[in-house]
Amino acid sequence: MDEKAAPLSLTEAAAERIKTMIAKRGKPTAGIRIGVRSKGCSGLSYTLEFADETNEFDEVIEAHGVTVMLDPKATMFILGTEMDWVESKLQSGFVFRNPNEKGRCGCGESFHV
């Protein structure tokens, strides 16, 4: 029987950054929750927040030693997405490589599917 593929994958760099963020938070944390919300010129923006517990309908992903919960309203927008952590001389941050994106605004803050 085939296991179903996770709707989101994490690189090791993203997982390490999440571990660091959770360690610096200084309180028990179940993981991080990823969602999307209406924002920006293209329509949708990714959201990340600490999760103190798993919600009943969250999609839970365990990868590289971290737990990520997907808000059920976000799942259809991010199926197949890879989450990475990228650092350069000018900026650092999480990068979402989403095969469902049809476009992204010029500033990179929002996307549409």
Number of C-alpha atoms within 10 A of each C-alpha: 3 4 5 6 9 14 17 23 21 20 13 16 16 22 22 16 17 21 18 11 14 19 12 9 11 8 9 11 14 16 23 22 22 22 19 20 13 13 13 15 16 18 17 20 18 19 12 14 11 17 18 13 13 18 14 7 11 17 19 19 16 14 16 13 10 19 20 25 25 24 18 16 12 17 18 11 20 22 16 17 20 17 19 18 18 13 10 7 5 5 7 10 12 16 14 16 15 17 13 15 13 10 13 18 14 10 8 12 15 20 22 16 15
